[in-house]
Amino acid sequence: MNRLKFVTPLLAALMLTTQLVGCASTSKQESVGEYIDDSVITAGVKAAILNEPTLKVSEINVETFKGVVQLSGFVSSADSVATASSVARSVKGVKSVKNDIRLK
């Protein structure tokens, strides 16, 4: 019974510590403002890609994290890969572009 009195508070403290560590912010999480900024950048890049005549029929996905735009999907030519990067870089707020687009 004596051990139970010692183990119960220890387990409670361990569980509380685990919960607090799980709530800690990491560099992989965005603040609300950063999330909104990234959403605006993503929308801008998607609109710019749709407005580019050579990319209209392409299957390009756009994701943004802290201003870094990641392009993925498929296009029909190497020129389209370069054009997509160029178009994405031209959007206000884009810090850099990671181009993972592949040829069909």
MONOR-V107932 format. One record per residue. RES is the residue in one small letter. SS is DSSP state (2 for helix, 1 for strand, 0 for the rest). PHI is phi in whole degrees, -180 to 180 (999 if undefined). PSI is psi in whole degrees, 0 to 359 (NA if undefined). Layout:
{{RES SS PHI PSI} {RES SS PHI PSI}}
//
This chain:
{{m 0 999 326} {n 2 -64 319} {r 2 -64 322} {l 2 -62 322} {k 2 -65 329} {f 2 -83 320} {v 2 -72 322} {t 2 -60 309} {p 2 -65 326} {l 2 -64 316} {l 2 -65 320} {a 2 -63 317} {a 2 -65 320} {l 2 -64 317} {m 2 -65 319} {l 2 -64 317} {t 2 -62 317} {t 2 -61 318} {q 2 -66 319} {l 2 -67 320} {v 2 -65 323} {g 2 -65 335} {c 2 -90 352} {a 0 -66 142} {s 0 -78 141} {t 0 -120 170} {s 0 -70 348} {k 0 -88 355} {q 0 -100 148} {e 0 -106 150} {s 0 -76 171} {v 2 -61 318} {g 2 -62 317} {e 2 -65 321} {y 2 -62 316} {i 2 -66 316} {d 2 -59 315} {d 2 -64 324} {s 2 -65 320} {v 2 -66 317} {i 2 -63 314} {t 2 -58 314} {a 2 -63 320} {g 2 -65 318} {v 2 -67 317} {k 2 -61 318} {a 2 -65 318} {a 2 -64 322} {i 2 -66 318} {l 2 -66 330} {n 2 -80 349} {e 0 -86 113} {p 2 -56 325} {t 2 -76 349} {l 2 -111 0} {k 0 -58 323} {v 0 -93 4} {s 0 -78 156} {e 1 -105 83} {i 1 -114 127} {n 1 -101 144} {v 1 -126 129} {e 1 -133 146} {t 1 -131 136} {f 1 -138 114} {k 0 54 42} {g 0 85 353} {v 1 -94 118} {v 1 -93 132} {q 1 -113 123} {l 1 -103 136} {s 1 -145 165} {g 1 127 204} {f 1 -133 141} {v 1 -134 169} {s 0 -93 350} {s 0 -148 159} {a 2 -65 327} {d 2 -61 323} {s 2 -67 326} {v 2 -62 312} {a 2 -66 320} {t 2 -63 318} {a 2 -61 318} {s 2 -63 315} {s 2 -62 316} {v 2 -63 316} {a 2 -64 318} {r 2 -64 334} {s 0 -77 349} {v 0 -80 135} {k 0 -61 133} {g 0 99 348} {v 0 -76 122} {k 0 -86 318} {s 1 -159 167} {v 1 -127 129} {k 1 -106 113} {n 1 -102 108} {d 1 -110 24} {i 1 -72 140} {r 1 -118 156} {l 1 -81 145} {k 0 -72 NA}}
//
